[in-house]
Amino acid sequence: MDACRLVEVALGERRYPIRIGAGLLRDGAALRALLPGRHVLLVTDRNVAAHHLPPVAAAIADHVHRIVVLPPGEQEKTLARFAELMQALADLRASRDACVLALGGGVIGDLSGFAAACWMRGVRFVQLPTTLLAMVDSSVGGKTAVDLPSGKNLVGAFHQPGAVIADTDTLATLPDRELRAGLAEVVKYAALGDAGFFEWLDARAEALLARDAEALAETIEICCRHKAAIVARDETEQGERALLNLGHTFGHALEVEAGYGELLHGEGVAIGMVCAARLSQRLGLATPGDGDRLESLLARLGLPTRIPAGLAPERLLAAMRLDKKALSGALRLILWRGMGRAEIVDSVDETAICEALIACRAAD
């Protein structure tokens, strides 16, 4: 096992580590050290289980445990699956020192974390992310949730993990499309607050797509440091943390209207960031050149940058109104004043939003 990178999330007196490196899931002793009691619920999906379940299952073999293997996909992040995990914990007779292990991508992490947040009003959970998107974003910061047909992540809780173990070896089995989707969240960190990181990514786009191990590990560390710093200042998204949603209000609406699973989350975020950049341009906050640079890098990374044909702007706008950042029915969006300078903008004019949506549509 190679030496790992360490990032710490500090929330007052509460702290937890993010460990990034190769072979971490094969270190059974280190995994067992994260388990406070006898009961363990391990949650994963079929795709991940086929590649990465054996070493983690072996690590918990001496505990009273249950393994739940779910079908893959965003469409599984439901209240029904949440209830299934609640029943699994009940069948396990899990006590308050139980631990939920989330082995998978963002769906597994969000769903497992929400179950851990609710069982006996909160038990420990550990994130074992296996996708780039989960490693750089969704596994860090304690957002847990399930989706409803009307919108993403509408039922959930803030519940911080006890640790995040990002084994970069798992990225070798990640489909190309999933890798590219994770790179959208990587670009997000650069776009919202680090213009120098954008230049760094622009110079390494091909290396990242080629899965260069050092480039990926450094990218994950940089993103985790950005997120850890923001979460430390605003754990429950009362202010600055909302900046991490750059592109997400548009992106979530795209995911809902396209149908869960048709657009990957990162793909929706990529398109959403372009929409946010073009809207910022229309509102006089940013120049066209910044939007062009963002769109160009996303396209080089193999990500979509246009709203798929058939998704009507009016329906997307209606879905955006249900976004969690909206206040009293008025849309709040994360816009920017150029590369690396995002800001929260209240009561954005809906006519301008529609115009930006129309400008970002793919040709029919």
Secondary structure, DSSP 8 states (H G I E B T S, - for coil): ----EEEEEEETTEEEEEEEETTGGG-HHHHHTT--SSEEEEEEEHHHHHHHHHHHHHHTTTSEEEEEEE--SGGG-SHHHHHHHHHHHHHTT--TT-EEEEEESHHHHHHHHHHHHHGGG--EEEEEE-SHHIIIIITSS-EEEEEETTEEEEEEEE---SEEEEEGGGGGGS-HHHHHHHHHHHHHHHHHH-HHHHHHHHHHHHHHHTT-HHHHHHHHHHHHHHHHHHHHH-TT-SSGGGGGGTTHHHHHHHHHHH-BTTB-HHHHHHHHHHHHHHHHHHTTSS-HHHHHHHHHHHHHTT---SB-TT--HHHHHHHHTT-TT-BTTB--EEEESSTT-EEEE-S--HHHHHHHHHHTB---
